[in-house]
Amino acid sequence: MGEAMRGIKVVRAIAVVCVGLLAGIYLADRASAPARATLDAASFVQYQQTVHVTYVKMMPPLVIGAILAAIGWLVLVRSQWRGTEFWLIAASACAIVFAAVITRAVNVPLNDQLMTWSVAAPPANLKELWAPWERIDAIRTVVAIGAFLMQVLALCFKASSSLQSGVKAGAA
């Protein structure tokens, strides 16, 4: 196996792992939304601030890794731009970038605002302030899962075309 082939396999693996972890984190957060909705305002603020402290360190490298790996994968298969793998990865990369942009535009500013709230005296209109965060979280979760599925399908199409090439070579 040549260096180029090893390189693309590593990039594919990094891309799928990063977007899979991203989608999993978003999905787990969506799964906790009903429980979050039952918390009183003070408990909600305390919980979200605790979660934010962890995620503010972890999420940027994961999102950047997912974007860079998807773009790297796309660059490495650009010569096969007519193939299914290329277009699935192009769509996946666009989806990851879209999720990052809406997160940066809506969730990040609301998270910054959240960190200024007092657990002892949460905002009276907490649910209204937080509602846009929940809407964007739902959207980015669906988008990230879609991006993950597209990358998995791209791997399947690549494996399928490799098998077909091997069968044709063996038949010759």
N, C-alpha and C positions, 0 to 999 in steps of 0.2 A: 504494500500500500504506500503510495507516494505521500510526500509532505503536504501537498495541496489537498489530497483526499482526507488526510488526518486533520488538517486545519478546518476544513468545512464540517467535518463530524464534530469537532470540538465546539465550533461556533453554533451549530444546530443544537447541540446539547445545552450550551449556556442559554441560548434563546428560549428553548422550551422550558427549562428549569426556572428561569427568571419570570417569564410570563405566567407559568403555572403557579409559582408561589404568589405572584401578584394577584392573580385571579382567585386563588385560595384564600388569601387574606381578605380580599374584598367580599367574597362569598361568606366567610365566617362572620365578618362584621354585619352583613345583611341579615344573617341568621340570628344575630343578637339584637336586631332592631326591635322586635316585639317586646323583649325583656327590657330593653332600654326605655321604651315608651311607658313602662309601668313604674319607672323610678320617679320619686318626688324630685323637685327641682334641685335641691341641694345634693342629693345622691347622684343625680344625673351629671351635674357639674363635676363632682368629685371623680366619678367613674371616667368621664370623657377626658378630664385633665390627666388622669393617670394613664389612660390609653395613649393619649397624645404624646406624652413624654417618651414613651417607648417607640411609637411609630414615627415621630419626627426625625429620629436618628436612622431608622431602618428603611423607611420607604424611599427616600430620594435615591440612594444607591441601587435599590432594586428596580425602580422605574427607569433610571438611566441605563442600567445594565440590560433591561428588557428592550429598550429602544435601540441601544447600540448593537446588541447582538442580532436583533431582527434586521437592522440596516446592514450589518456585516454579512449576514446570511444572504440578503438580497443582492449585495454587491458580488458575492462569490458565485451566485447562480445567474448573474445578469446575461451571460451568453445564451442562456436558455429562456430568454424573456417570453417566448411563446408558450412555454410549458406551464402546467398547472402549479407546480411547486413555486415558481417565480411569482405568479399572481396571488396565490394564497399568502405568501410571505409579504408581498407588497400590501395586501389588504390588512394583514395582521399588524404590520408596522404602522400603517395609518391609524388603525384602531388604538394601538398603544399610545401613539402620540396624541390622538383625540382625548383619550382618558386622562393623560397627563395634563393637557391644556385645560380641560374643564375642572380638574382637581385644583390646578393652580389658580384658576379664575374664581372658583367658588369655595371649595373646601378649605384651602390654605388660609384665606383671609378670615373665614369663620373660625377655624382652629386658633388663629392668632387672637381673635376676639375672645374666644372661650377661655384662653389662658389669663385673661384680665378679670374674669368673673370671680366673685367671691362665693365660696361654698356657703358661708354664713348668710349671705344676702344675694342670692342669684337673681338675675333679671326677672321682672314680673312677666314679661312677654317671651320667656325662654322658648316655648314651643314654636312661636312665630319666627323668632330669630334663627332657630335651628332647622326649620323646615326645608330651606333650600339645600342645606348640607345633605339631608336625608334623600332628597330627590336626585341630586347629582351622584350620591353614593350608589343609588339603585341603578342609574344609567351606566356609571363607570364599571359596576360589577358585571352587568350584561355584556358590555363592550369588551372587558378583559377576558371573560369566559369565551366570548366569540374569538378573540385574538388567539387564545390558547388552543381552541379547537381547530382553528385554521392552521396553526403550526403543526399540530398533531396530524392533521390531514395531509399537510405538505410532506411530512415524513413518510406517511403511508404511500402517497403518490410517488415519492422518490424511490422508496423500497420496491414498489410495484414496477416502476420503469426499469430499475436495476435488475430485477428478476427476469423481466421480459428480454432485456439485452442479453443476459446470461443464457437464457433458453435459446435465443436466436443464434448466439455464438456457438452454443453446444450443438445445434442442429446443422451447422455449416460443415 
